[in-house]
Amino acid sequence: MAHKVLTMKKGPVAALAVRGPLRKGFAVFIGLVGLIAAAQPAAAANGGTGTGTGSGEETVLTTRDDRGTALRPFCLEVTASTYVVPVTGAFTATDGTGTATYVGAATVTITTNENYYISPEGTYGNFNALGCDPATFGPADPVAATIRVTTPGSPPGAGVDCTAESTGTVGSGYFRVGTAFTVNATGPCIVTDSLTGVSASSGANTQHLFEGQLAPCLNPPVPCNASTLTGTASYLGANL
């Protein structure tokens, strides 16, 4: 008895040439693939918000040369500075379907990561070490800085732990204009819930903002009172 030889056409239409039971099996296979794909969970979304307000001070100020000129008699180079502000607020983070919330005290620490210049009118970036160059004033050339938000003493229980970095480019970093103090940075916040003990992350793209008023210490190396900084730290996470 002669057997028929099944031939398949080349290309993506080959499946259309399958007849009989093979065609039914093929259709079932495709249906299963569709069901499996539909059953896959959507990518977990991260997010969260946080706001804390308080008053602190500049705890580190390391200076070097005074680049003052006849036009700008005070222009002091800063090689390191740190601001510590205890705050009270509410902080949340959402990781997938879980949300963690912490309400209470936290500490905001802002550390500059590159040299810059200070004068009564504000900050200047360290562009080619030219001193207080108007092209580098304030938001035109912010200073690369790190924002840390932590609970006091970093206990193992409920709290918040954020690390946000800036690039020192426009829109990312620290600058001062007069007494107005601003820092923009990006990084995740991990919040541990006060009731459940569950932790969640706001995501790596969380945007941080610190805005406040600084009473700058402008007469070093002569001793002076610490520079007082009062303001609000906030973040908004939307990392999909």
N, C-alpha and C positions, 0 to 999 in steps of 0.2 A: 504493500500500500504506500503510495507516494505521500511524503510529508511536505506541507507547505513551508516555504522559507519566509520568515518574517523579516522584512527589511524596514529600516528606520531612515527617515529623512534627516539630513543634517540641519543643524541650527536649532533655535529655540522653538520652532514649530514641530519638532519631532514628536513631542508629547501628544500632539493632536492626532498623530497617526496611530496611536495605541487604541485598540478596539477591545471590546468584550470585557472580561473580568479585569484585565490589566488596567483598562481605563478607569474602572470603578475604584480599584486600589489606589491608583494615582490621585484620584480626586479626594479620597479619604486622607491620604498622606498630606496633601496640600491643606486640607481643612484642619488637621492636627497642628501643622506648623503655625497656622493663623491663630489657633486657640492658645498655643504656648506663648506666642509673641504677645497676645493680648493680656495674658496672665502675668507677665513680667511687671514688677512694681515700678512706678515712675521714679525718676531720680529724686533722691531726698533733697529737700530744699532747706537751706540754712537761713537764719535771720535773727532779728532781735533788736531791742532798743535799750538805751540806758541814759540816765541823766543824773549827775551829782553836782552839788554846789557847795562851795566852802571857801576858806581863806587860809593861805599859808605864806611861804616865803622862799626866797632864793637861798638855797643852802650851800651852793658852791659857786664861786666866781673866781676864776683864775685868769689873770690878765698879763699882757706882755707889753707891747710898745704903744706909746701914744703917738698917733699919726696926725695930730692936730696941725692945722694950717692957719694962716691969717684969716681966711674965710670961715673955717670951721676949727676953732681953737681947741675943741675937745673931741677927740676921735680915738677911743681906746680899743685896742685889739683884745678880744676875748678868746682864750684857748679852751676853756671848759666852763660850763655852767649847768646847774641843776636847780629845778624848782620842785618843791614838795607841797602839795595842797591836800589836807584832809577834807573829805567831802561826805555828804550824806545824800543818799538818793535811792533810786529803784533801777534794777538792771535785769534784763531778760535775755534769753537766747533760745532759739528754736532749732532743733536738729531733727529733720524728718517730721515726725508727728509729735515729738515730745518737746515740751517747753519747760524751762527752768527759770525760776524767779528768785532774786535776792533783793531784799529791802534793808538798808542799813548803812553803816559806815564803810568807807573805802578810802584808799589813799591814791592820789594822782601824782605820779612822778614824771617830770618832763626833763629830758637830758639832751643837750645839744651835742651833735656829732661832728662838727667841723668848726674851724675858726671863723669869727665874724667880728664886726666892729659895732660899738655902741656910742651914742651921743645923746644929748637931751632930746633931739627930735625923733630918735628911734634907732633901728638896727640897719646895718649895711652888710651885705654878703661879702665874702672874701674873694671877690673877683680879681684875679691876678694880683692879690695883695696890694691893691691900690689905696686902701684905707676907705674913708667915707666918700666913695664915688656916688654921685647922685643916681647913676644908672643902676646901682645895686640897692637902692633904698627900699626898705619895707617889703611889701608884697612882690616887688619886681625881682628880688633875689632872696627868697626865704632861706633859712638855715636848716639843714638836715637835722632832724630831731626824732627822739623816741618817746612815745607816751606809754607809761605803764599804769594800769589801774588794778589795784590789789586790795584785798581785805586786810585789815591791820594784823600783822604778824603771820599772814597766810595760814590760817588754821585749816585742819583737814576737813572741817565741816562746811556749812553753807558759806557762799561768798562769790566773788568775781575775780577773774584773772585775765587781764587783757594786755596784749603787746602790739603796739601799732608803730610802724616805721614810716618815715617820710623820705623823699628823695632830694630835697633842697632845690627843687625846680618850682616854677610858678604853680601855685595851687597845692603844694605839698611841702610843708615845713613850718618853721617858726619865724614870725616877724613881729616887730613892735612899731607902732606909729604913735608918737607921743606917749601916752600911758596905755593905749589900747594894745592888748596882748592877744595874739592869735596863733594857734597851732592846728594844722591839718595833717592827718596821718591815716594809714590803712593797716588793718590787721585784725585777727580774730579775738573774740572774748569768750571765755569759758565760764559759764555760770553754773553754780551748784545750788540746787533748790533748797530753800530753808526748811521745807516740810518733808519732802520725799528723799532728799539726799541725792537725787538724780542730776547728772551734769549734762549740759548741752553746749554746743559751740555756735556762735553767730555767723561763722564763715570767714574765710580769708579776705574777702572783699569788703569787710565791715569798714565803714567810713567814720573816722573819729574827728571831733572838733573840740578844741578848748578855746573859749573866749573869756577874757577878763580884763582887769585893770591892774597894771603893775606900777608901783611907786619905786622907780629904779634908783639904785645906789650909784651915783654918778661922780663920786669924788675919791675913788681909790687912787693910789695906795693908802690914802689917809683913812683910818678906820671910820666906818659909818654904820648906822643901823641897817639891819637886814632889809632887803627889798621885799615889800609886802605884795603878794599876789592874791587877788580875789577873783573868782570866776566860776564858770560852769563847764564841766566836761560832759560830752554827750557822744553817743554813737548810734549808727543805724546800719544794720546788717541786711544784705539782700544778695547772698551768694547762692545762685541756683546751680 
